[in-house]
């Protein structure tokens, strides 16, 4: 690896232009995303979806489809508790349930298909720049549709006010810094008045040991070479405030998912996810000469050891932002 990668033009050009396995139809200029579209990555994306759902205990955060339980006053007796539980099984119809849902950067489609099952009367569209390397499971939910399209080129297939709920998760590696406002504007355009936009983005792991800190620095160098600044993912609420058409009722917050042995089950699963991501990226690291094979193997082993330290408390910060179209 060059002594100063950030100041080596040839090295940075290689990082910026290296074609990505499974994404050869999309040039780096059209999409900076550099995770390959291969079977191993599809499995990791499925795992990541499971981790997020297990941690958050829900698929979305926007106030949509919030059914109201029929409840009555009870005295606290055993009989009344049984009656109350029976009553709570009856769900009042909810007019806020979305009828049209769009998932930007759907990957393997796990989130979109889960929403199709949760809202069987809704039409759910999963959109990504390439179809996943692994075929979608059969049978697909009848109300789920996949569309191949690049959000950086806009959404010409959809007219204004086409969806009640527009969702985008973990696409920060694929959006150049200068295009974030354009992307949010396009999400607002296809959202119906009163509909909701929601984004969920993951930052790089922090409070890690020195081995992962080395990899983090390299990842930031690669992202910068491809025009990506992860700080943009942490200020989507600002893009929502400046969106055209207008968006209001904007809120944002962060949640930290533990990573590693000290984080219990959640930490173990998240560490597994990050290590799998590094394994998927290993060919890119080697082809671009970030590290040679022996150096990378030693670094990968050190990172796994760091994640297993009982006194270490690394985590991954998730940034959640949402807003309602006026």
N, C-alpha and C positions, 0 to 999 in steps of 0.2 A: 504494500500500500504506500502511496506517496507520503512523504513526511508531513506535508501540509495540504490535505485534500481540498480544502476550501479555497486554496489559492492556486490550484493546478488546473488550468483551463482544459487540458486534454482529458483529465480524469473526470471533471465535472460534465464535459460534453458526453462522455461515455455513460455516465449516470443518467443524463437527461434523455438520451436517444436509444438506449438499449431496448430492443423489442422484448415483449413479455410473452412467455409461453401461454398459449391459449387465447391471447389477445392480439395476435398478429394482424387481425383485420383492423385494429384500432391503433393508429400511430400515436407515439407519445405526445405529439402536438395536439391530438384530438382528445386524449385522456392521459393524465399523468399517473393514473393508478398502476402500481407495479407489483401487486400480488397476482400470481399467475392463476389462470382459469384451468385448474387440473383437479383430478379426483381427490387428491389429498386435501386441497384447499376447500373443496365442496364439503368434505367431512368436517373440516375445522369450522366452517361457517355454520353447519348444523349444530355443532357443539356450542359455538358462541351464542346462537339463538337460545339454546337450552339454558345456558348459564344466565343470560339476561332475564329470561322468564323466571327461572328459579330464584334469582336474587330479588327482582322487583315484584314478583308475584302478580304480574299483570303484563299485558301486551302493549298498553298505551297509557298515556298520562292525561291527554286532553279530555275535557268533560263531555264525552260523547257516549251515547248508549248507556247512560246510568239509570238502570231500571229501578223502580221504587217498589219496595216490599210492602205488601198489605199487612199492617200490624195493628194490634189492639192492646189495650191496657191489660196487664195480668197481675195477679197477686203474688206471683213468685212460687206458687205451689207446683208440685210435680205435674199435675194434670194440666195446669195452665201453660207450663213450659212445653209440654207435648203439643198442645193446641197452637201455641205461638209458632213452633217450628213448622207445623203443618201449614199454617197461614203464610209463613214466609216463603213456602215453595210456590205460592201463587204470585206471579210477577205481573205487575201492572204494565200495560203497553207503554213504550217510551217513544214519544215523537222525536227525540233527539238521536235515535239510532240512525247511523249513516246508511244511505242507500247506495252510495258510490264511493269507493275507497281507492286511492292510488298510493302505491309503494314505490318510491324512487330508489334505484339501486337495490333491487330485491334479492340479488344473489341467487341462492338456491330456492328462494320462494317460501321459506319456512314461516316468516312473519305473515306474509300475505295469505298463505293458505290457512294459517291459524285464525286470521281475521275472517276469512271466508266461512270457516266453521262457526265462529262466534256470532257472526251476523249472516245467517243463511239467506236473508232476503236482500243482501247487498251485492252489488257487482264489484268485484275486487280485481284491480289490474296491478300486476307486478311488472315493473319496467327495469331493464338493465341494458347496458351497451352490448353485451354478448349473452347468448344462452349459456346456462351452466354446463360444465363439462359432463356432469352426470345428469341423465334424463330426470325430469320431474317424476315423482312417484305416481303410480297408477293404482286406483283411479284418482284423478284430480278432482277437487271440489268442483261441482258443476258451475259455480258462480265465480271461479277464478280464471283469469286470462293473463298470459304472459305476452309482453310486447318488447321487441328489441328496439331500443332507441337510446340516444345519448343525451342526457339532460343538458350538457354543455351546448348542444345545438338547439335547445328549446324543446317545446312539446307541440309541434305543429299538428300532430294527430288529434289533439284535443282542443275544442273551442273554449272560449271564456266560460267560467262558472260551470265546469263539468263534474267536479267532485265535492262531496261533503266533507271528506277527511283526506288530507294529503300528508303522507308520512315519509320521512327520510332518516335512515340510520346508518352510522359508520361509513359515510361517504367522504369524510374529510380528506382522505388521501387522494381522492379523485377529482377535487375541485381546485383549480388554480386560484390563488388569492384574489386576483383581479376580477374573477368571474362570480364570486359569491353573491354579490348584490343582484346580478342578472339572474342567477339560479333562484334566489328567494323571490324575486319579482315574478318569475315564471310560475312558481308554485302558487303565489297569490293570485295570479291571473286565472289559473284553472280551478281555483277554489270558489265555491258558491258563496254569495253573501251570507254571513252567519256561520259558514263552515270553518273548520279548524285546520291549521298547519302545525305539524309537530316534527322536531328534529331531535335526534339523540346521537351524540358523538362521543367517542372514546379518545382520551389523550394517551400518550405513551406512558408506560409505567414509571412511577416516581418513587423516591425514597428507597431505591434499590442499592445493591452493592456496586463496587467499581466495575465489575465485568459487564453488567448490563448497562451501566452508565456509558461505557465505551461504545456499545452497540447503539444506544440511544443517540449519541452524538453523530454516529454514522447515518442513522435513519433520518435525522434532521437534515444532514448534508444532502442526502439523496432527495428528500422531499423538496428542499430549497432549490436544488438543481432542476427539478421538474415543475417549479413554480408554485409549490404548495407551502402554505404557512399554517401550521396547526392552531396558531393563535386565533385564526378566523373561526375555527370550530367552536371556540369558547366565547364568541361574541355574536352569535346568531341573533340574539335578541335585538342587537343594534340594527342588523340588516332588516329584521322584521319591522322595526320602528320606521325605517326609511323606505319600506316597500311601496311599490306602485303596481297594482291598486293598494289602498290603505289597509293596514292590519292594526287591530287594537286588542285590548285585553291580553297584552303580552306579559308573559312571565317566564322566568328561567331560574334554574338552580342546578346544583351539582350533587352527585352522590359518589362516594368512593367505594369501589369494590375491592376487598382485600385480595392480596396476591401472595401465595406461598403458604408454608406450613402453619404460620402463626394465625392465618385467617380461617382455620377450620376447613369445612367442606367447600365453602365458597372460595376460599383462598387456594385450595388444592385444584379446583376446577379451573380457576382463572390462570393459575401458573401453567397448567396443562395447555390451555388455549394459547398463551403467549409462546411457550416452547414449540408448539406445533406451527405457529406463525413463523417463528425463526427458521424451523426446518423447511418450510415452504419457500422462504426467502433465500435459503442457503445457495441455490444455484445462481441467483442474481448476484449475491455477494462475491461469489467465486468468479463468475464471468466478467464482472466489472473490476476485478482485482482489488476489492475492498480488503480482503484477506486471502492468504493462500489456504489450502485445505487443512494442513496441520494446525495452523494458528486458529482457524475458525473452529475446528473440533475442540481444541483446548478451551477456547472462549465459551463455546456452547456448554461444555461440561461445568465450567466455573459458574455460569449463570444458573444452571439447574441447582448447583450446590448452594448458591446464594438464596434461591427461593426456598430451600429446605431448612434454612437456619431458623430456629425457634424464636430467637430474639429480634429477627428482622421483621419489619412491618411495611413492606412495599404495598402499593395499591394502584389501581387504575381509576382515574377520575372520569366520570361520565357527565357530560354537559347536556342538559335537557332544556329545550326552549319550545314555546308554543305561542300561538296567537290566533285570534279570530278575525276573519275578513269582515270589514265593515259592510 
